[in-house]
Amino acid sequence: MNKIKILSLLLLTIPGLSYGFGTGVSTYPIMLDKKFISGEFTGITSTGGGVGVQGRYTQRLNSKTIIDAGIGMSGGERTSRLFAGADFEIYPDYQNQPRVSVKTTFENAEEFDVRRNTIGVAPTISKGFSFWGHEAYPFASLPYRVSLDSDNNTYQTQANLNLGITGALPFEGYKHLTGTLEASVKLKDSYSGIFMGISYPIN
């Protein structure tokens, strides 16, 4: 077992893995029945922020659908969460046409000492480009969520702008790994942050 595989497994087994923040690799052109495990760093820079790690599992189910799920915890006031999502492709990345999809999400999270259930939808656009001979996939999404507080039967709407890029690592011996870098900007009652991840393919 090489060092990268050991690191990925450690990230996924650290007690208290973190936030279900970010898009992950759901915009990446994953082959049919391909699966990824990811270890991700999260850094929330807005009110109640903190740093942490998170574990994510991603799989392509068919030509149009990619699912992911994970678990986590972190410092700050947004302490723990479980999450799951499904990305549904509307238009593929083809010639000059970008890939267009909609990702649906569900999260159960503790934020500011309140346990919330959140459902959301994120229109997403991405396109593959060659950067210095290496292919990568910039993307942008607009997550919109409804957060439900079951203790007092209230809800809150949230919105973000997410900008990021995914691609195989351009280093000899590590090209089987997929890297992700993403920034999230608060638009309404949400958070801003930076997320970075490494994904390892499994069969």
N, C-alpha and C positions, 0 to 999 in steps of 0.2 A: 504494500500500500504506500503510495508516494506521499510527500509532505502536503501537497494541495488537498488530496482526498482526506487526510487526517485533519487538516485545518477546517475543511468544510463540515466534517462530522462533529468536530468540537464546537463549532459555532451553532450547530443545530441541537447540541445536548447541554449547553451551558444552562444552569438553572435560571429561569426567568428570562427567556428570550423576549424580544421586544416588538414594538409597534408594527401594525400592518399598514405602514405608510408607504406611499410610492406606487408606481405602476408595475415594477418588476420587469420580467422579460416577456410579458404577454403581447408586446408589439413586435417581438423578434420572430423571424420566419422559422419556427420550430417544425421539424418534420413530423409526419403522422405517427402517433403512438410514442413520440419522444417525450422523455421526462427530464426535469431538472430539479436538483435541490440547490438552494441558494443560501448563502450567509451574507447578511446585509448590515451595514452601519447606518444608523439613523441619527440625525442631529436636528432637533427642533429649535429654531432661533427666536420664535415669538414668545409671548407670555406663557408661562408654565412650561417652558422648554426644558430639554435635557437630552443627553446622548444615550445611545444603547445599541443593541444588535437585534436582528430578527432572523427567523428561519422561515423559508417559503418553499412550498412544493408546487411545481408547475407542470402541466401535461396538456398536449394537444389531443383532443378527443376525436375530431374529424377535420375536414378541410376548412371549416368555418368557425370552429369553437376551440378556445383554449381556456382551461380552468386553472386556478391557483388557490392555495390555502396556506395559512401559517398561524403562528402563535408568538407572543412576546411580552416583554416588559422593558421599562427604561427608567432613568432618573427623571426628575421634574414632576410636574403635576399630571402628566398623561402617562400613567404608570403601566397599564397592562391591557392586552387585547388579544382576541381571537379574530381571525378574518378569513373570508372566502370570496372568490369572485369568478366571473365567467366573461370572457371577451368574445363577442360575436362579430365576425368580419362581415362588412357590407360590400365593400369593393376591395379587390386585391391590389397589392403593389405590382403594377404592370406597366412597362414602358414609361411614359411620362405621368401616369396616373398614380397618385399616392394611395397607400392603404388607408381605408376608412373603417372604423369599427366602433362598437359601443360596448363598454365594460360595465357590468352590473356588479355591485359589491354588497356584502353584509359584514358588519363588525359588531362585536360585543366588547366594549371597552370601559375601563375605569379612567375617568378624566375629572380632575379637581374633586376627588373623593365621591364622585357620583358614577354609578354604573349605568351605561347607556347602550341601547341597541341602535345601530345606524344602518340604513339602507341607502344605496346611492346608484347613480348612473354617471358614466364618464364618456362622452363622445371623444374619440381619439383619432388622430391623423399621424401617419408615419411614412417615411420614404427611405429606401436604401440608396446610399451614395458611396463612392470610392474616395477615401482620404489617404493620399500618399500610397496608393496601391492596396489599401486595406478597406474592406467593406464595413460600413457601420450604418445604423438606422436611427436618425434623429426622430423624435416624436413630440407631440404636444397634445394635452388633454385638458378637459374642463370638468373635473369631478363636481357633481352637485349631489348633496346628501340631505336626508332628513334624519335627525338624531332624536331618539325618543327616550325620555326620562320616565321609567316605569314607576318610580317612587311617588311622583306627584302628577303623573299623567300629563306632562307637558312635552312639547317638541320644539326643535330649533332647526332651521335650514342653514346649510353651510355650503360654501363654494370656494374652489381653488383654481389656479392655473398651474399645471405641471408641464415642465419642459425638461427633456432629457435625451439621452443617446444610449444605445446598446450596440454591442459588437463583440466578435471574438477577440480575445486578447492578442495583440500583435507581437508576442514574444515567443521565440523559439522554445518549444517544449511545453508551452501553455496555451497553444492556439485552440485546444479543445474546450477551454473555459470561456464563458461569456461574461463580459463586464457590463455594468450598468452605472450610469451617473445621472442623477436627477435632482432638479430643484423644484420646490413647490412654493407658490406665492399665495398668501392669504387674500381672498377677495371678499368673503363675508363670513364672520363668526367662526373662523377656522384657525389655521396655523400656517407658518412659513417654515421651511426647513430644507436640508440637503440630505440626500440619500445616495449611498454607494453600495454596490453588491457584486459578488462573484458567484456565478452559477456553474454547477458541475453536472454534465449529462449522465443519466443513468438509464438502464434498459430494464 
